[in-house]
Structure formats: structure tokens, C-alpha cells
Amino acid sequence: MSAVANRSRVLHRSSRTTPPLAVGGHGVWLVEQGGREVLDASGGAAVSCLGHQHRRIVEAIKRQADTLCYAHTGFFSNGPAEALADELVGHEPGGLSLAYFVSGGSEAVEAALKLARQYFLEVGQPNRTKIIARRQSYHGNTLGALAAGGNAARRAPYAPLLTDAFSHVSPAFAYREQRADEDEAGFTARLAAELEAEFQRLGPDNVAAFVAETVVGATAGCVPAPAGYFRAVREVCDRHGALLILDEVMSGMGRTGTRHAWEQEGISPDLQAIAKGLGGGYQAIGAVLVSGRIADAVEQGSGAFQHGHTYLAHPIAAAAALEVQQVIREDRLLDNVKAMGALLQQRLEERFGDHRHVGDIRGRGLFRAIELVADRATRAPFDPARGLHQRIKKESFARGLACYPGGGTADGKAGDHVLLAPPYIVSAAEIGLIVERLGDAVDAALA
């Protein structure tokens, strides 16, 4: 009876194990009950961009809680939300002019998909009901976002509930998809031609949008697109009057070295989903950034976005996110992201570059991954039954390192990678510790 009484009443991610309790944190470290410290090398899921218990963010939350905790957006706006929107789109980056604040990444993607659909209703093109996405992608766990995503394992249990409005083309994943007789330009051209063919298959006038992660996150492990890819897909979308939706929930808000990952691609989106690094984990917040032409179409049409949630533009969440973004800017932390990102890549190459079971080391900024393979020459993945990525996670945690391993990297079923996304405040010494502990963990998991 006592064992039942003492068990956790939380429905955890695993019903067979109860995770240890986190009781504190400082900088890049989390403190476990009992006092053990764990180096947060992935920021949770690329969330904790400023690390833990940053005094400025904590104080900003306290100030706002003393002033206004909640006001429903059906009645009021609030100061922190207005200021955060000015911080993000007051200068209209890439033509993005409005921000719609939600509670996380999945909600942001859902809102972007709905807004894309409503845009075409507003401009008199109701036939545009199809959305093209990519395999080996992830856009969230709500049913619409899950349908958009191409993560086979996450989709499988809910397949009967997912709409067929979405179709999927090949990922821009050079290590797995580029042919031996193909250079980077040829690979980009083939991917663009495949997207064009999918528009033609669906009927170009039926396609509302193409949605993609600017740098693919947890499903494939920090995969940047080949040079020119996003310029090519932007051209395809523009040619057929479709929208480009970029999911930067994981890769955006400074993670790759620029506030928006698309700044490195020479294009901008019509709609952009952000979250994670927006609030740095200090509060639950996400957003859709909306281009001027979409905002104008709604304003001149129905006059209202037909969507909403209870916690839109939450004052405390907005106050926390605003302070996070101001700290990043004022402390010039994107310079550290670039410098420490380059150092992380260098250290990973030194440790794993000749490793017989590491096939690829990739990423941008403080968003890096290694991909594990059974054979480097053939790039054959390990048998999924081995559960290698879970073994690496366990061995890393035992060594005081929290990283983000994933499976199904190669094709949705087989393949293993480890994602690293340390806070923007990480030091060179901490980078060294991350790679040292990860190296020991990988070797132990393979032993």
C-alpha cells in the first residue's frame, strides 16, 4: 500500500520509470534532488537558451506578476505583449510585420497553417487546400502539426486521425539523400524539381503552402539545407502563388547564430513559427510572425483571424520573453553562439572525426549533431532494436550530461543521432566538458 501511495501521480513520458527530480539550476547546469549537477548540453529540447535561473529573467517575471498576471485577449491587450511584438517585428524583418503569441511550438505551427488557409479565403482562392511538407521533418504534436510533419514514428499511432491535406517530398538531407554522382547544386536542383512536380501533381492552384524547418531539428538532427535550396523553393512557391511557412521553433531565435535562421538563406518566409528560444523556458510561449501581405488581406477582408486560445499573449510569458530577447541583444550573445558553435564543431570533429561509428557531424551555431552508423563506408544505420540512441542518453546522464539523442534518423525507422544545443552563455571550458562526456558515453553505449 505504501509503495502505491508514494508513486508519482504524474503521467510521465515513460510509465515504467519515474525521472529524477530537478530541484534547481544555475547557468548551464541543472541540479538534481540530492545535489548532483547535470550539464544541460541540449537546453532540454533546444529551449534553455540563457541557461537556468538567469536573474534578469526571474526579476522580470516577478515584476510582471506584481502588476498584471492575466487579461483575456478578447477584452484587452497588455504592455509586455505589445513591447515583445515591437522587439520582434517592429522593424519588419523580411517583411514580417505582426506577431501572434501562443503557448508553444505546436500551437504556433497550428496557427500558421490556419492563417495560411484563411489568407486564401480572404483573397478569393478557396480551392487552395493542399499543403506540401517534407519527410523526416517535425512540426509539433497537435493533430494538424503532426499531419504536416514527416516523423514516421510519431505519426504512426495517430495516422487514422491525420488529414490528407498534407503531402511530403524528400528532405534536404545531404548525408542521406544526395547521390554519389551529384554535387551540391545538382542535389538542390533535383529537390526543387521534385517540389515543382508535387505542385503539378496536386494542381498548382490547389496548393496553399510549402512548410519546412529552416534547419531540421530533432527528427534528423540539426540538418541544414544545401546551398541555394531555400531560394529555389521560394521561387517555386512564388511562381504558383503559394505561401512559404518556415518552422523555426527549434532552429530560430538565435540558435544558429542569427535571430532567424532564414537570414542565412537569402530569403524570408510569409509565415514563421517560433517558440523554444523565444522565452528560453522561463515561461511557455510561442508565436507566429506574419508577413504584411497576409496581415493586410485579413484586415481588408473579414477583419479577424478565426482562431484563438485562452492563453494568447499571456502577460507574464510575454514579459519573460521580452527580457530574454533583450539580454541576448544587449549581451551580444549571438557572437558567443557563433564562436562557441564553431568551437563545438571543432571539438566534435577532433573527438569523433575518425570514429568508426560516427558518419556525420553537422549543424550551425550552437545547434549541432553527430549521426551514428554501423558502417561508415556504406552509411548503414544500426539495427533499431539495439536502441543505441537511448543507450547513449542513459550513459550520458550517468556521466552528468543531458543531451538529446534521437532515433529513426535515416528513414523514420532506422538511424541514431545525438543533438546538442547548449545555452548561448556556454563557455569554452563547458564545450570541452560536453564533448568529453559525450565521447565517453558513446563509447560506453557501443561497447
C-alpha positions in Angstrom: 0.0 0.0 0.0 2.8 2.4 0.9 4.5 1.8 -2.5 1.3 2.8 -4.3 0.8 5.8 -2.0 4.3 7.0 -2.8 4.3 6.6 -6.5 4.2 9.6 -8.8 0.7 10.7 -9.9 2.2 12.5 -12.9 1.7 10.8 -16.3 5.4 10.8 -17.3 6.8 10.3 -20.7 7.6 6.7 -19.7 5.1 4.9 -17.5 7.8 2.4 -16.4 10.3 4.8 -14.9 10.0 7.9 -12.8 12.5 10.5 -13.8 14.7 12.1 -11.1 13.5 15.4 -9.6 15.2 18.6 -10.8 15.3 21.0 -7.8 17.4 23.9 -9.1 19.7 25.2 -11.7 22.4 27.8 -12.4 24.0 28.7 -15.7 24.3 25.7 -17.9 23.7 23.3 -15.0 20.6 21.6 -13.6 20.6 20.4 -10.0 19.1 17.0 -9.2 17.5 16.1 -5.9 20.4 15.1 -3.7 22.7 17.7 -5.1 24.1 16.1 -8.3 24.7 18.6 -11.1 24.0 17.8 -14.7 25.4 19.8 -17.6 22.4 20.8 -19.8 24.0 20.3 -23.2 20.8 20.4 -25.2 18.9 23.1 -23.3 16.2 20.5 -22.7 14.9 20.4 -26.3 16.9 23.4 -27.5 14.9 25.6 -25.1 17.1 27.0 -22.4 19.0 29.5 -24.4 20.0 31.6 -21.4 20.5 28.6 -19.1 18.9 28.4 -15.7 17.8 30.9 -13.1 19.1 34.0 -15.0 18.5 36.8 -12.6 17.2 39.3 -15.1 14.6 37.0 -16.4 13.5 35.9 -12.9 13.2 39.5 -11.8 11.2 40.4 -15.0 8.7 37.6 -14.2 8.4 38.9 -10.6 7.8 42.5 -11.7 5.1 41.5 -14.1 3.4 39.1 -11.6 3.2 42.1 -9.2 1.5 44.2 -11.9 -0.8 42.0 -14.1 -0.9 38.2 -14.3 -3.7 37.7 -16.9 -6.1 39.5 -19.1 -8.0 37.7 -21.9 -7.2 39.0 -25.4 -10.9 39.1 -26.2 -11.1 42.1 -23.9 -7.6 43.6 -23.6 -4.1 43.8 -24.9 -1.2 44.2 -22.5 2.1 46.1 -22.3 4.5 43.2 -22.4 2.9 41.6 -25.5 2.9 45.0 -27.3 6.6 45.5 -26.4 7.6 42.0 -27.4 5.9 42.4 -30.8 7.8 45.6 -31.3 11.0 43.9 -30.4 10.4 41.1 -32.9 8.7 42.7 -35.9 8.8 46.5 -35.2 11.5 46.8 -37.8 9.6 44.4 -40.1 12.4 41.8 -40.8 12.0 40.2 -44.1 8.5 41.8 -44.4 7.2 40.2 -41.3 5.0 42.8 -39.6 2.8 41.2 -36.9 3.2 38.7 -34.1 0.6 36.3 -32.8 1.6 34.9 -29.4 0.6 31.4 -28.3 1.9 29.0 -25.7 4.4 26.8 -27.6 5.7 25.5 -30.9 2.8 23.1 -31.8 0.3 25.9 -31.3 2.4 28.2 -33.4 2.5 25.8 -36.3 -1.3 25.2 -36.0 -1.9 28.9 -36.1 0.4 29.3 -39.1 -1.4 26.6 -41.0 -4.8 28.1 -40.2 -3.7 31.6 -41.1 -2.4 30.3 -44.5 -5.8 28.7 -45.2 -7.6 31.9 -44.1 -5.4 34.1 -46.3 -6.6 32.3 -49.4 -10.2 32.5 -48.3 -9.7 36.3 -47.8 -8.3 36.7 -51.3 -10.9 34.6 -53.0 -9.0 31.4 -53.7 -10.9 28.8 -51.5 -9.6 25.9 -53.7 -6.1 26.2 -52.1 -6.5 23.4 -49.5 -3.2 21.4 -50.0 0.0 21.9 -48.1 3.3 20.3 -49.0 5.9 19.4 -46.4 8.9 17.1 -46.2 9.7 13.6 -44.9 12.0 13.4 -41.9 10.6 16.6 -40.5 8.8 17.5 -37.3 6.3 20.4 -36.8 4.6 19.5 -33.5 2.3 17.1 -31.8 -1.1 18.6 -32.2 -3.0 16.8 -35.0 -2.6 19.5 -37.6 1.1 19.9 -36.9 1.6 16.2 -36.7 0.0 15.8 -40.1 2.3 18.4 -41.5 5.4 16.7 -40.1 7.1 13.7 -41.6 8.2 12.0 -38.5 7.1 8.4 -39.2 7.3 7.1 -35.6 5.3 10.0 -34.1 2.7 9.9 -36.8 2.1 6.1 -36.8 -0.3 5.7 -33.8 -2.5 8.6 -34.9 -2.4 8.0 -38.7 -6.2 7.4 -38.9 -6.8 10.9 -37.4 -4.4 12.8 -39.7 -5.8 14.8 -42.6 -4.8 14.0 -46.2 -4.4 17.7 -46.9 -0.7 17.3 -46.5 1.8 15.6 -48.8 5.5 15.1 -48.4 8.6 15.5 -50.6 12.2 14.5 -50.0 14.1 16.1 -47.2 17.0 18.4 -47.9 19.3 16.0 -46.1 22.6 15.7 -48.0 24.2 12.9 -45.9 21.2 10.6 -46.6 19.7 11.9 -49.8 22.5 13.3 -52.1 23.6 10.9 -54.7 27.2 9.9 -55.2 27.2 11.3 -58.7 25.6 14.6 -57.7 27.2 17.8 -56.5 25.5 20.2 -54.1 24.0 22.3 -56.9 22.7 19.2 -58.6 21.1 18.0 -55.3 19.4 21.4 -54.8 18.1 21.4 -58.4 16.7 17.8 -58.0 14.9 18.8 -54.8 13.4 21.9 -56.4 12.3 19.8 -59.4 10.6 17.3 -57.0 8.8 20.2 -55.3 7.7 21.6 -58.7 6.4 18.1 -59.7 4.4 17.8 -56.5 2.8 21.2 -57.2 1.9 19.9 -60.6 0.5 16.6 -59.2 -1.7 18.4 -56.8 -2.6 21.2 -59.2 -0.7 24.4 -58.6 -3.9 26.4 -57.9 -4.8 23.9 -55.1 -1.6 24.4 -53.1 -1.7 26.8 -50.2 1.8 26.5 -48.8 5.1 24.7 -48.5 6.2 24.2 -44.9 9.7 23.4 -43.8 12.1 23.6 -40.9 14.9 26.0 -41.9 17.4 23.7 -40.1 15.8 20.3 -39.3 15.7 19.6 -35.6 15.1 16.5 -33.5 13.8 14.2 -36.2 17.0 14.1 -38.3 19.5 16.0 -36.1 20.5 19.6 -37.0 20.3 19.2 -40.8 21.0 22.5 -42.7 19.8 22.6 -46.3 22.2 22.6 -49.3 23.3 26.0 -50.7 20.5 27.7 -52.7 17.8 25.3 -51.5 15.5 27.9 -49.9 16.0 30.4 -52.7 14.8 27.6 -55.1 11.8 26.6 -53.1 10.9 30.3 -52.5 10.9 30.7 -56.3 8.6 27.6 -56.8 6.1 28.9 -54.2 6.2 32.4 -55.8 5.7 31.0 -59.3 2.5 29.3 -58.2 1.2 31.8 -55.7 1.7 29.6 -52.7 3.0 30.7 -49.3 6.2 29.7 -47.7 5.9 28.7 -44.0 9.2 28.3 -42.1 9.2 26.4 -38.8 11.9 27.8 -36.7 10.5 26.6 -33.4 13.8 24.9 -32.7 16.3 26.5 -35.0 15.2 30.1 -34.6 15.7 33.0 -32.1 19.5 32.9 -32.3 20.1 29.2 -32.1 22.1 29.1 -35.4 23.9 32.4 -34.9 21.3 34.8 -36.3 18.0 35.7 -34.7 16.2 34.0 -37.6 17.8 31.0 -39.3 16.4 32.2 -42.7 18.7 35.2 -42.6 21.4 32.9 -43.7 19.4 31.6 -46.7 18.8 34.9 -48.6 15.0 34.6 -48.4 12.3 35.3 -45.9 9.0 33.5 -45.2 5.4 34.5 -45.4 4.7 32.9 -42.0 7.2 31.9 -39.4 6.7 29.7 -36.3 8.9 30.4 -33.3 9.0 29.2 -29.7 11.7 27.5 -27.5 14.4 30.2 -27.6 11.8 32.9 -27.7 11.2 32.5 -23.9 14.1 30.3 -23.1 12.0 28.0 -21.0 11.2 30.7 -18.4 7.6 30.7 -19.5 5.5 28.8 -22.0 5.4 30.9 -25.2 5.5 30.7 -28.9 4.5 32.9 -31.8 3.6 33.2 -35.4 5.3 36.1 -37.3 3.1 37.3 -40.1 4.0 39.0 -43.3 2.5 42.3 -44.3 0.5 40.9 -47.3 -1.2 38.3 -45.1 -1.9 40.9 -42.4 -3.4 43.2 -45.0 -5.6 40.5 -46.5 -7.2 39.7 -43.2 -7.6 43.4 -42.3 -9.2 44.2 -45.6 -11.3 41.1 -45.7 -13.0 39.5 -42.7 -11.1 41.7 -40.2 -10.3 38.8 -37.8 -8.2 35.7 -37.6 -10.6 32.9 -37.0 -8.6 31.2 -34.3 -7.7 31.6 -30.7 -6.6 30.1 -27.3 -7.2 31.0 -23.7 -3.6 32.0 -23.0 -2.8 34.1 -26.1 -0.3 36.9 -25.4 0.0 36.0 -21.7 1.4 39.0 -19.9 3.9 37.1 -17.7 5.1 34.9 -20.6 5.5 38.0 -22.8 7.4 39.8 -20.1 9.8 36.9 -19.7 10.3 36.5 -23.5 10.9 40.2 -23.9 13.6 40.2 -21.2 15.2 37.1 -22.8 15.4 38.8 -26.2 16.8 42.0 -24.6 19.5 40.0 -22.7 20.5 38.2 -25.9 20.8 41.5 -27.8 22.4 43.6 -25.0 24.9 41.0 -24.0 25.8 40.3 -27.7 25.2 36.6 -27.1 24.8 35.8 -30.8 28.5 36.5 -31.1 29.0 33.8 -28.5 26.7 31.4 -30.3 28.9 31.8 -33.4 32.2 31.5 -31.6 31.2 28.6 -29.3 29.3 26.9 -32.2 32.5 26.9 -34.2 34.4 25.6 -31.2 31.8 22.9 -30.6 32.1 21.8 -34.3 35.9 21.7 -34.0 35.8 19.7 -30.7 33.3 17.2 -32.2 35.5 16.7 -35.2 38.5 16.2 -33.1 36.7 13.6 -30.9 34.5 11.9 -33.5 36.0 12.7 -36.9 37.8 9.4 -37.1 35.3 7.4 -35.0 34.4 4.2 -36.9 30.7 4.7 -35.9 30.2 8.4 -36.5 29.2 9.1 -40.0 28.4 12.8 -40.0 28.9 15.8 -37.8 26.7 18.7 -38.8 24.8 21.8 -37.8 25.0 25.6 -37.4 25.8 27.8 -34.4 25.0 26.1 -31.1 22.8 23.5 -32.9 25.0 20.5 -33.7 24.6 16.8 -34.1 26.5 13.6 -34.7 25.0 10.7 -36.6 25.9 7.2 -35.6 26.3 4.4 -38.2 27.1 0.7 -38.1 29.4 1.2 -41.2 30.9 4.5 -42.3 31.6 3.3 -45.8 28.0 2.3 -46.6 26.4 4.7 -44.1 24.3 1.7 -42.9 22.5 2.5 -39.7 22.4 0.3 -36.6 19.6 -2.1 -36.1 16.8 -0.1 -34.4 16.3 -3.0 -32.0 19.6 -2.1 -30.4 18.2 1.2 -29.2 21.5 2.9 -29.5 20.3 6.5 -29.1 18.6 5.5 -25.8 21.7 3.8 -24.6 23.7 7.0 -25.3 21.2 9.1 -23.4 21.4 6.8 -20.4 25.2 6.7 -20.5 25.5 10.4 -20.9 23.1 11.1 -18.0 25.1 8.7 -15.8 28.1 11.0 -16.5 26.3 14.2 -15.6 25.4 15.2 -19.2 21.9 15.8 -20.6 21.9 15.6 -24.4 19.1 14.9 -26.9 19.6 11.6 -28.8 17.0 10.6 -31.4 16.2 7.5 -33.5 14.8 6.9 -36.9 17.3 9.4 -38.3 17.9 7.7 -41.7 14.4 6.8 -42.8 11.9 7.2 -39.9 12.7 3.7 -38.5 16.5 3.2 -38.5 19.3 5.5 -37.6 20.6 7.2 -34.5 21.9 10.7 -33.8 22.7 12.9 -30.8 21.6 16.6 -30.8 23.5 19.2 -28.9 22.0 22.7 -28.2 23.7 24.2 -25.2 22.7 27.6 -23.8 24.0 30.7 -25.6 26.0 31.6 -22.4 28.1 28.4 -22.6 31.9 28.8 -22.2 34.8 27.1 -24.0 35.6 25.0 -20.9 32.0 23.8 -20.8 32.1 23.0 -24.5 35.1 20.8 -23.8 33.3 19.1 -21.0 30.3 18.4 -23.2 32.3 16.7 -25.8 34.5 14.8 -23.3 31.4 13.3 -21.5 29.6 12.6 -24.8 32.6 10.8 -26.2 32.8 8.6 -23.1 29.1 7.9 -23.3 29.1 7.0 -27.0 32.0 4.6 -26.5 30.2 3.0 -23.4 26.9 2.6 -25.3 28.7 0.9 -28.2 30.7 -1.4 -26.0 
